[in-house]
Amino acid sequence: MGPVRAWRDDEEIDLGPRQQRAVLAALLLNNGLRLSNEQLVRMVWDDPTPSAVMALRTYMYKIRKAIPELDLRSKDGGYTLQAEVFDDCRDEPLAGLTGSYFEAHRVRLGNERLRCREIFLERELDVLELQKHVAAYPLREHPRALLMRALYRDGRQVEALEQFHEMRALLNDELGLEPGPELREVHEQILRGELTLPRRPEQLPPGVEDFTGRTAEIEQALRTLPRTVGIAGMHGSGKTALAVHIGHLVKHRFPDGQIFVRGHDVANELLRAVGVENPVGDKAALWREKARGKRFLVVVDDLQDAASVRDLHVPGSGLVLTSVRRWNELSGVTWLTIAGLSVPEAHEFFGKVVDPARTAEEPELVARVLARVSHLPTPIRVLGGKLSSRPRWTVAMLLRQMERGTVLGEAVPSDCRAVLAPMVEADRQLTGEQRHLLDCFARQGAEVVDVCEAARLSGGDISAVEPLMEALADVHLVEPLELGRYRVPSYVRIYFSLRSPALTS
């Protein structure tokens, strides 16, 4: 919304004379609205001549020719333009355009920029940025009050009080006025030592430096937020890492803070994050009250029940859920289901953990190692770490150890426990019938089974086996292919073929 200019790739487009650019600007300022010829003429010309309508039609033709990508339509003696319009706040609004219509919008956009800038400053409370803003707009009381708060927060009480007296003298000299209620209240609170500042939580864990892949899922999450995003997948698939990675990509959209929760009492943890200790009554309602008008990013990791997040959505704030199972009873959630990395991504990730020079000569064996753990990030990281810690080992040696049937005997190596830890956790949550079914598949080496074969292998009835298979699919231990037919991932088959009391105890 500075000078009216346009580019195609790196080449600037010639938008013609000033009046033609004014026509385009008027359409953009009324994005999506139909404007009649008469309305456009009054916007562009303060004192239009009879030839203005003909000039307008000429300009419309030239605008369409210059930028055919614009969705510029003519209908019933008027025009409509559909475009995404934004203000980068760099230049004077609508620079180079004259006339009362554009002057009014120039004032409006200038005031809107100030308001948006001060909202940002209020959330950040950065002393240096506030000092710059106060110097540029010395008579604006709200940013002066913000600067007093920021100085007080930094332990600079004397400087905060000096700002009040400086503003008071300036208002008296320039306007013959006393400071307004906001400045007076901040001044009095500082004198009494009662000034409190809103808590801005920043609980998002650090991102994983070697995060790899998930491009499609990330793009969908970025399009969905601030609406709720759910990430479902088996243990070890990297749900938390993906949620945190997304969180860091979008945290600039949520200037009131980021909250990371893992537990059952989600509402209570959210309230604690914003400074409410020992809340009583309806915690979800209290959270909505505290978060109203603000923009928080909330990540709820390892969600255990739908009820704990059902009433927590606040317009403007974003919510990211991770869970083994997909909670379909929750409305308004865009679910992303993840499993192993793609084959190229798994190789790329393994190469970030292990020196690529060590694996370059054994690509087929690397592929076998990664396939045995179904390309899941957590086991890949453990295996790569183990190989890195043994500089004399080859990939073939690592694979031989993985394939030994005795590796899960009475003395289970710690690295083997770490590789299979996601499956151990999944195993703990299974019923005896579900575990028996997977044991049967593992003994037979069955990669793809249908309900009839599952019933034959387990000795159960088809009517009882199908719900068990669906329950296993819900937690990603089997992959549904079509009705009544499932794939058992290699990582699951290997674990259940080698499972022992030593591992599961």
Buried (B, 14 or more C-beta within 10 A) or exposed (E): BBBBEBEEEEEEEEBBEEBBBBBBBBBBBBEEEBBEBBBBBBBBBEEBEEEBBEBBEBBBEBBEEBBEEBEBEEEEEBBBBEBEEEEEEEEEBBEBBEBEBBEEBBEEBEEBBBEEBBEEBBBBBBBEBBBEBBEEBBEBBBBBBBBBBBBBBEEBBEBBBEBBEEBBEBBEEEEEEEBBEBBBEBBEBBEEEEBEEBEBBEBBBEBBEBBBBBEEBBEBBEEBBBEBBBBBBBBBBBBBBBBBBBBBBBBEEBBBBBBBBBEEEBBBBBBBBBEBEEBEEEBBEBBBEBBEEBBBBBBBBBBBEBEBBBEBBBEBBBBBBBBBBBBEEBEEBBBBBBBBBBEEBBBBBBBBBBEEEBBEEBEEBBBBBBBBBBBBBBBBBBBBBBBEEEEEBBBEEBBEBBEEEEBBEEEBEEBBBBBBBBBBEBBEEBEEBBBBBBBBBBEBEBEEBBBEBBBBBBEBEEEEBBEBBBBBBBBBBBBBEEEBBBBBBBBBBBBBBBBEEEBBE
